[in-house]
């Protein structure tokens, strides 16, 4: 579709329809997906295996005023999942405790020692969130200690499930088709469904006869943040979660969330990308290099002063994380030349901070277009902690589970797009070969199908704030529901230079007399940057990328987040 400029509501509707249909929406479901609502997408929670068992056990604990502890992972999905259940139980009159393990000292997932200690301290019910699906040994220890554990997770499961009071996970291998179709949910989404089931169970027992039911919709800000930050696919129910959650976020009613937005210098109503690039990284910073409980404390506090202090601390930790990440990134990239023939980039180094390896793996994946695993080696115990990120079409989580079952890993698991592992150093070469053999065909097929899909072709005069707003109406965007890409041109380059550390800034103008700014992040050394800076004289280009609002000036303007360029002549 070629757009010369905005010409009214009918054109906006045409663009919206085009965007939705190219993302797989049938023509008779355009309205349903244009404004995703909970009513349209929410399944009956009882469709999920063990959901009713979990709800019944928690309801029993609520009625008996038992001591309940929420055991969460240390990332954003874990923090938001834990905060959601703590807040829900608080609304039901129960002050649940929470436990977030230390990434460096305890690692991922529940440990038997921690679960048993929680039981000894008085917890008769423990609910793990965003972890536990593969914790057979730890949950066995908890079972032997006589404590009930409910697992609420979304990571890959093995055929043999660990001993639990209930295990709710749409990625159980024995799930029915409807529940399994929700395997893209983040753990916080699964926790929200459990919340619905719990309230329904208590309602049937007349628990709310003399008290107000908790406002479940008010928890959707947590669901939206955890879903986007965990890079869950934004189609189906996740679109409704995020679309409605953004509305809750805009109200700034949760004290901790408002403080987090202030610390992020976010003055306007947030959009989905803000959750992934501004709010999420700050909460993650606590679990990566700081104190693992900071995220849950922030999201559940009732004290504005405490919220402000935690948000500021998380922002400072996020800046520290960036510096650590940059050092590991540079060291990791130095190893790439020796791996150009490998299907999966497996990169390792001694002394690397385990808290940033997942981010670096994502950067390597973006740079190479291949699944990437970054491993921090520990010389003291001869093991390494690894984190991996995959590309669409390659199930990295399943491959990691297979490697663990082949006795190449001490521990490991994840989902299609991300995975974690612990490996003996002496098995690193065998593990690398295993992944290369197992995933080579998948990676080749996935990369063969990679191309830049464009939604619109524009003259510079069509690049306006109104167009950006029209495109945003088809959101929220993320994995599985990509933000629109546009091509603008033909244009000539007025100016191209490097700003910040390694960002390319371009000023371009078209034959219609209109000019605009484009920026390509971390692109200083790319062929595209060198061409636009040094070989653009007398040439015209088509520039492709995603359009955003630049609101730093006196008046908002549309700018292009540049991803590619091609000669127009």
Secondary structure, 3 states (H helix, E strand, C coil): CEECCCCCHHHHHHHHHHHHHHCCCCHHHHHHHHCCCHHHHCCCHHHCCCHHHHHHHHHHHHHCCCCEEEEECCCHHHHHHHHHHHHHHHHCCCCCEEEECCCCCCCCCCCHHHHHHHHHCCCCEEEEECCCCCCHHHHHHHHHCCCEEEEECCCCCCCCCCCCCEEECCCCCCCCHHHHCCCCCCHHHHHHHHHHHHHHHHHHCCCCCCCCCCCHHHHHHHHHHHHHHCCCCCCCHHHHHHHHHHHHHHHCCCHHHHHHHHHCCCCCCCCHHHHHHHHHHHHHHHHHHCCCCHHHHHHHCCCHHHHHHHHHHHHHHHHHHHHHHHHHHHHHHCCHHHHCCCCCEEEEEECCCCCCHHHHHHHHHHHHCCCEEEEEEECCCCEEEEEEECCCCCCHHHHHHHHHHCCCCCEEEEECCEEEEEEEHHHHHHHHHHHHHHHHHHHHHHHHCCCCCCCEEECHHHCCHHHHHHHHCCCCCECCECCCCEEEEEEEEEEEEEECCCEEEEEEEECCCCEEEEEECCCCCCHHHHHHHHCCCCCCEEEEEEEEEECCCCCCEEEEEEEEEEECC
